[in-house]
């Protein structure tokens, strides 16, 4: 699986607009401490496999960072 080739991807990267934080206190426009600028969904057998895919992403070569998390099924 490779970030560059798209193999293993569920969906390609998707840029996001400015985020707003919603809590029981209301809505904040500051985007939070770690505002996301986009996301990609990859298919991987487990977290270790997902991390291998992330480590191959060319965005890291620009000095960027990636956050990797499991998609949780609701309901």
C-alpha positions in Angstrom: 0.0 0.0 0.0 1.4 3.4 -1.0 0.2 6.9 -0.4 1.7 8.1 -3.7 0.1 5.5 -5.9 -3.3 5.5 -4.2 -3.1 1.7 -3.6 -4.9 1.0 -0.3 -6.9 4.2 -0.4 -10.5 4.2 0.4 -10.9 7.9 -0.6 -8.4 10.4 -1.9 -7.4 13.4 0.2 -10.1 16.0 0.7 -9.3 19.6 1.7 -11.4 21.2 4.4 -12.5 24.7 5.1 -12.2 26.6 8.4 -13.5 24.4 11.2 -15.7 25.4 14.2 -15.7 23.7 17.5 -19.0 22.6 19.0 -19.4 21.8 22.7 -22.0 22.0 25.4 -20.8 25.6 26.0 -21.7 26.6 22.4 -19.8 27.1 19.2 -16.3 28.5 18.9 -14.8 29.9 15.6 -11.2 29.4 16.5 -10.8 25.9 14.8 -9.3 24.3 17.9 -5.8 23.6 19.0 -5.1 21.1 16.2 -7.3 22.3 13.3 -7.5 19.8 10.4 -6.8 21.1 6.9 -7.9 17.9 5.1 -8.3 14.2 5.4 -7.8 10.9 3.6 -9.3 7.6 4.3 -7.1 4.5 3.7 -8.0 0.9 4.0 -5.5 -1.0 6.2 -5.6 -4.2 8.1 -4.6 -2.5 11.4 -3.1 0.7 12.8 0.5 -0.5 12.1 -0.4 -1.0 8.4 -2.0 2.5 8.3 1.1 4.0 9.8 3.2 2.5 7.1 1.0 4.1 4.5 1.1 7.4 6.3 5.0 7.3 6.5 5.1 7.1 2.7 2.9 10.2 2.1 4.8 13.0 0.2 3.2 15.7 2.4 5.8 14.7 5.0 8.5 15.9 2.7 7.2 19.4 2.9 7.6 19.5 6.7 4.0 18.7 7.3 2.6 16.2 9.8 -0.1 13.6 9.6 -2.5 12.4 12.3 -3.7 8.8 11.9 -6.9 7.5 13.6 -9.2 4.6 13.1 -12.6 5.4 11.6 -15.2 4.4 14.2 -18.6 2.9 13.2 -21.5 4.7 14.7 -24.7 2.9 15.7 
